């Protein structure tokens, strides 16, 4: 017996639609992008084949937010790019961008252009993250509504790890929803990599990193601190900052005149930013930080680094003098003040004498407190 077919209108329509879509479905599926990650982590890579695997492991093992990791191979001459590609083949969260060498700032900017996350973070490819770092930071931002969060760090050299004294002070406790006026000492925490930024804030207030210059973190950090409606400071140590045994990292080259030149340019650019802000107290806090924090390693290298180096350092020191007021002087140690004055008005031998004296006597100096600052006594001056 034959069964008579029964016409079903919706089924016939479905069949017609299927015929029209035949051959197109796969192509359509291939154009569908996966959901945007919560956090984009940008990792510039150059000459780090001995470090990058540990770095990427520390990022990919983070718990909490959905992430994408954008490795920017900045024309690395070693196997850094190939190692990153191996990770990308095994983990779809990793994307590798290859470009000609342009420096750290340009590599970060390239990574930003590919980032899809609601939040941005940066990691230097010879460093590592602490477990749970990004969960803590993003949970904090979700609760506070702040524009970015900055957390503490530790230095690492081989098996030795330590939190610098300044970081212990700046990150002594959690402070949520704060401002630079309320916490000016946070200016010392200038690095891109111990922060998580809201992407819309970064695009609006920072935009990009300076290129073709060292210390490219400093101006963006100053913009962030001065332009944020509010930001969060955490006491948690989230980042391991590597000290390379071979001295090859950018921050270990203070006797190089090119390093000093870049530092001088950055100091001037950030000083100009604070002058334009027209906030005298913040300007003086910045100048005190520039003298006692940024320039101190160059002061210590000045007596033996050569004539051209000395002349550039002297010009840099003298450029600060018109803006320096008592507030900045009071925030610097007597040794820093003496070294600054010796470099402004003296000779490399004068700087060398002061450095040798400080080496023998330590940082303590005979003086008496006057108006909130330690003033040298006659006895102290005579000993110099």
C-alpha positions, 0 to 999 in steps of 0.5 A: 500500500502506498502512503500519500504524501501530505504537504506541510507549508513550513517544511517546504519553506525550510527546504527552499531556505536550505537550498538557497544557503547550501554552500554558504553556511561554512563560509558564514561560520568562518567569518563569525568571530569568537566572543571578545576576551575580557582582558588583552595582554600585550607582550613585546618580544625581542631577544628573550628566547631564554625567558619568554616561555616562563613569561607566557606560562605565567600569563596563560596560567592566570585564573579568572578573566577570559584573556587573549595574549598578543605577542609582538615579535619585534624583529627578534634575532633569536628564537623568541618569535618561533617559541611564541608561535609554538604556544599559539599552535597549542593555545588559541588564546595566543596570537603572534604578530611579527614586525620589523624592529621598532622598539618597545613603544612601537611594539606595544602600540602594534599590540594595542591595535590588535587588542579586543579586550575590555581591559588592557595589560602589558607584560615584558617578555623577560618577566613573569606574573604572580598567580591570581594577579589579573583576577585580583586586579580586574575584580578590584576594578569591577567593584570600584569602577576606577579607570585603572589599577596599579599593584605592587612588584618585586625584583628578581635576580636568579632565586633572589626576590625582593620588594623595593623600599619605595614599593613597600611605601607606595603600596603599603595598603589598598587604596581604592578610588583615589587621585594623584592629589591624594597619593602623589608618591604613586608617581614612583610606580610608573611602569606599564606592566603593574597596571590593568587599564580600562580600554576606553580610558586608555584610548581616551586619555593615553592613546599610545606609547612614545616610540624610539625612546627608552622609558616609554612608560613614564609619560603615559603613566603621568597622563593616566595619574593626572587624567583619571577620574579615580584609580586604585592602588593595591598592596598585592605583589603581582609582578616579577621584574627580572634583573638579568645577570648579563646586564642586557636589559634596558634598565641596566644601562645607566652609563650609556649616554644614549640612555641618559639622553632618553631619560633627559627627554622623558623628564622634560616631557613629563615636567611640561605635562605637569607645568601645563596642568598648573598644579604646583604641588604635583609639579614639585612632587614630580621634580622631587621624584625625578631628582631622587629616583630617576636621576640618582643612578646617573648622578652615581655614574657621573664622575667616571662616565666621560666629558660628554656624559657629564655635560649632558647630565649637567644641562639636564640638572640645570634645566630643572632649577627654574621650577624647583621650589622648597617643597621639592627640596624638602622631599629629597635627601641631603645627599641627593641635594648635594649631588645635584648642586655639585653637578649643576655647578661643580666638576666630576671630581666634586661629584666623585668626592661626594659619592666616596664620602657617602660610600664611607659614611652611609646615607646619614648626615649631620644636620638638624631639622628646620621647616620640615627638612634636614639642614646641614650643620657647619660641622657636617659641611666641614667634614665634606 
